[in-house]
């Protein structure tokens, strides 16, 4: 089971997504530009993990926000 829940704001469970295009664009819809979380070894590649799962078994999984930007909580420039 993958621990990543979302990439570039899209659920990893979606089958209707053109993942190649999403990964090539590296766009964060919350800041309307390239995701600022980049690989240390390759700064031209954005990581794009918005949320990840944490826990040892499937009955007790926590979903953690992986984006430290805070823009994930913003909608029309206000916190909702």
ABEGO torsion letter per residue (X at the ends): XBABABBGGBBAABAABBAAAAAAAGBBAAAGBBBABBBAABAABBAGBABBBBEABAABBBBBBABAAGAAABBGGBBX
